[in-house]
Amino acid sequence: MDNNPPPLASTQPAPANPPAKRSVLLWLFVATLIIGSMLAMSGLLWLAVSLTPSQMSGLEASGEDGYHSTVIRKGAGEDKIAVVDVSGLISSFSFDASGRGLVTGIREQLTLAGKDDDVKAVILRVDSPGGEVLASDEIYKAIRAFQDKYKKPVVASMGSVAASGGYYVSAPCRLIVANELTITGSIGVIMQGYNYRGLLDKIGVQPMVFKSGRNKDMLSSTKLPGEITPEEKKMVQDLIDETYLRFVAIVKEGRTEARKKNEKSVRPLAADWQEYADGRILTGKQALQHGLVDKLGNFDAAVEETEKLVGLAAKAELIRYSVPFNFANFFRLVGEAKTSTVKVDLGVEVPKIRSGRLYFLSPFILD
């Protein structure tokens, strides 16, 4: 008979997951993530290749042209005021989250505001140093057409900066409200480029140019300064001067038309206002003195002035139109793009000044 006691069981619990098992589980988890990501990317690529633009448009946000109406401030009745933003560099190359260009987006928002009988006016909220001449002019025309067709006023509310092209798009508005410290004015045109021929000569690079006429390379950055003829300089300057005269005419026409509509609220242009239309920047207070803006105040003041302008007895509801980003819009943009480059608005504004283009720009944006 064995009198030895049985061995005592170990009081230490066995590990739930031995090291080898934990390692296997970790690798399985990583592999699952990788495979899941690959499947997701494959699905997105399939969507981009297989869906037609018409199918993709059906996936856009609900509402006309995919726009959503967002309430900024609730009102006391059914009357509304639509807020349309012009922010950042005004450019034909600027796209929003839906793939719409800046000019197209503003034009469509104005159309929506015009068709809505409850919308009594539009506030153009401007915070821009300016931009391309053509894009600025297209926005100006859209505002003019909106006011003529729908008989609803547009009031400009200037933010931190509403200079050059930012003022150009404000000029046709029925009323302009600016903060005392708003940077505005800068009425003028600029074309900028760089001549790096001296650098090329230093490193032994010689440009080879074949052209059909003597002026075909008149804006070339590789020409020697001595090769730029007085005739070429005059042609470029004439182009600048013609565009500048258009700018001045737009300001005079817009301010005069606005005063005819409402003499009580719109300030007349000062007799010497063109002396200050030489490209200099002005504060909102200085612009008021010259008749380039009508009232001083922030966005809330612009809302109050708009309500007075259209004769609203109760507080109006403020709305804005927006299109949320989705992959359908993104891939539709990819499918319709004529180049391999697609610009998507990620909320960061990086101004890009392109050589050889005319700009309504405040000078500080060029630094």
JOSUL-V516597 format. One record per backbone hydrogen bond with DSSP energy under -1.0 kcal/mol. CO is the residue of the C=O (numbers start at 1). NH is the residue of the N-H. E is the energy in kcal/mol with one decimal. If there is no record, write none. Layout:
BEGIN
co=CO nh=NH e=E
co=CO nh=NH e=E
END
This chain:
BEGIN
co=18 nh=22 e=-2.5
co=19 nh=23 e=-2.1
co=20 nh=24 e=-1.8
co=21 nh=25 e=-2.4
co=22 nh=26 e=-2.3
co=23 nh=27 e=-2.3
co=24 nh=28 e=-2.3
co=25 nh=29 e=-2.2
co=26 nh=30 e=-2.4
co=27 nh=31 e=-2.6
co=28 nh=32 e=-2.2
co=29 nh=33 e=-2.0
co=30 nh=34 e=-2.4
co=31 nh=35 e=-2.7
co=32 nh=36 e=-2.6
co=33 nh=37 e=-2.4
co=34 nh=38 e=-2.4
co=35 nh=39 e=-2.5
co=36 nh=40 e=-2.3
co=37 nh=41 e=-2.5
co=38 nh=42 e=-2.4
co=39 nh=43 e=-2.3
co=40 nh=44 e=-2.1
co=41 nh=45 e=-2.6
co=42 nh=46 e=-2.5
co=43 nh=47 e=-2.0
co=44 nh=48 e=-2.2
co=45 nh=49 e=-2.0
co=46 nh=50 e=-3.1
co=47 nh=51 e=-1.6
co=52 nh=56 e=-2.5
co=53 nh=57 e=-2.3
co=56 nh=59 e=-1.8
co=57 nh=60 e=-1.2
co=63 nh=66 e=-2.3
co=64 nh=67 e=-1.9
co=68 nh=322 e=-2.1
co=70 nh=320 e=-2.0
co=73 nh=318 e=-2.2
co=79 nh=317 e=-2.7
co=80 nh=120 e=-2.8
co=81 nh=319 e=-2.2
co=82 nh=123 e=-2.9
co=84 nh=125 e=-2.4
co=86 nh=127 e=-2.7
co=90 nh=132 e=-2.7
co=91 nh=94 e=-1.1
co=94 nh=102 e=-1.7
co=96 nh=99 e=-1.7
co=100 nh=96 e=-2.2
co=101 nh=105 e=-2.8
co=102 nh=106 e=-2.2
co=103 nh=107 e=-2.4
co=104 nh=108 e=-2.5
co=105 nh=109 e=-2.2
co=106 nh=110 e=-2.2
co=107 nh=111 e=-1.8
co=108 nh=112 e=-2.2
co=109 nh=113 e=-2.2
co=110 nh=114 e=-2.2
co=111 nh=115 e=-2.2
co=112 nh=116 e=-1.2
co=116 nh=119 e=-1.2
co=118 nh=80 e=-3.1
co=121 nh=82 e=-2.1
co=122 nh=155 e=-2.8
co=123 nh=84 e=-2.6
co=124 nh=157 e=-2.8
co=125 nh=86 e=-2.7
co=126 nh=159 e=-3.1
co=127 nh=88 e=-2.1
co=128 nh=163 e=-1.5
co=129 nh=362 e=-1.9
co=130 nh=90 e=-2.3
co=131 nh=360 e=-3.2
co=132 nh=136 e=-2.2
co=133 nh=137 e=-2.4
co=134 nh=138 e=-2.2
co=135 nh=139 e=-1.9
co=136 nh=140 e=-2.2
co=137 nh=141 e=-2.4
co=138 nh=142 e=-2.0
co=139 nh=143 e=-2.1
co=140 nh=144 e=-2.3
co=141 nh=145 e=-2.8
co=142 nh=146 e=-2.2
co=143 nh=147 e=-2.2
co=144 nh=148 e=-2.2
co=145 nh=149 e=-2.5
co=146 nh=150 e=-2.6
co=147 nh=151 e=-1.0
co=153 nh=122 e=-2.2
co=154 nh=174 e=-2.2
co=155 nh=124 e=-2.9
co=156 nh=177 e=-3.1
co=157 nh=126 e=-2.1
co=160 nh=183 e=-2.6
co=161 nh=128 e=-1.9
co=163 nh=166 e=-3.1
co=164 nh=168 e=-2.5
co=165 nh=169 e=-2.0
co=167 nh=171 e=-1.6
co=170 nh=173 e=-1.8
co=175 nh=156 e=-2.9
co=176 nh=294 e=-2.5
co=176 nh=295 e=-1.8
co=177 nh=158 e=-3.1
co=178 nh=297 e=-2.2
co=179 nh=182 e=-1.4
co=180 nh=285 e=-1.6
co=183 nh=162 e=-3.1
co=184 nh=282 e=-2.8
co=185 nh=164 e=-3.1
co=190 nh=359 e=-2.1
co=196 nh=200 e=-1.9
co=197 nh=201 e=-2.5
co=198 nh=202 e=-1.5
co=199 nh=203 e=-1.4
co=200 nh=205 e=-3.1
co=213 nh=216 e=-1.5
co=215 nh=218 e=-1.6
co=217 nh=220 e=-1.8
co=221 nh=196 e=-1.4
co=224 nh=227 e=-2.1
co=225 nh=228 e=-1.1
co=229 nh=233 e=-2.1
co=230 nh=234 e=-2.3
co=231 nh=235 e=-2.1
co=232 nh=236 e=-2.1
co=233 nh=237 e=-2.5
co=234 nh=238 e=-2.7
co=235 nh=239 e=-1.6
co=236 nh=240 e=-2.1
co=237 nh=241 e=-2.9
co=238 nh=242 e=-2.4
co=239 nh=243 e=-1.9
co=240 nh=244 e=-2.3
co=241 nh=245 e=-2.4
co=242 nh=246 e=-1.5
co=243 nh=247 e=-1.8
co=244 nh=248 e=-2.5
co=245 nh=249 e=-2.2
co=246 nh=250 e=-2.2
co=247 nh=251 e=-2.2
co=248 nh=252 e=-2.4
co=249 nh=253 e=-2.8
co=250 nh=254 e=-2.6
co=251 nh=255 e=-2.5
co=252 nh=256 e=-2.2
co=253 nh=257 e=-2.4
co=254 nh=258 e=-2.2
co=255 nh=259 e=-1.8
co=256 nh=260 e=-1.8
co=257 nh=261 e=-1.6
co=258 nh=262 e=-1.6
co=262 nh=266 e=-1.9
co=270 nh=273 e=-1.8
co=272 nh=275 e=-1.5
co=273 nh=276 e=-1.5
co=274 nh=277 e=-1.1
co=280 nh=186 e=-2.9
co=282 nh=184 e=-3.3
co=283 nh=287 e=-2.6
co=284 nh=288 e=-1.9
co=285 nh=289 e=-1.5
co=286 nh=290 e=-1.1
co=287 nh=292 e=-2.6
co=288 nh=291 e=-1.2
co=290 nh=270 e=-2.1
co=295 nh=178 e=-2.4
co=298 nh=302 e=-1.8
co=299 nh=303 e=-2.1
co=300 nh=304 e=-2.1
co=301 nh=305 e=-2.4
co=302 nh=306 e=-2.0
co=303 nh=307 e=-2.4
co=304 nh=308 e=-2.0
co=305 nh=309 e=-2.2
co=306 nh=310 e=-1.9
co=307 nh=312 e=-2.7
co=315 nh=76 e=-2.9
co=317 nh=81 e=-2.7
co=318 nh=72 e=-3.1
co=318 nh=73 e=-1.5
co=319 nh=83 e=-2.9
co=320 nh=70 e=-3.0
co=322 nh=68 e=-3.3
co=326 nh=330 e=-1.8
co=327 nh=331 e=-2.9
co=328 nh=332 e=-2.0
co=329 nh=333 e=-2.0
co=330 nh=334 e=-1.9
co=331 nh=335 e=-2.7
co=332 nh=336 e=-1.7
co=333 nh=337 e=-1.2
co=354 nh=357 e=-1.2
co=358 nh=133 e=-1.8
co=359 nh=190 e=-2.3
co=360 nh=131 e=-2.6
co=360 nh=165 e=-1.5
co=362 nh=365 e=-1.6
co=363 nh=366 e=-1.5
END
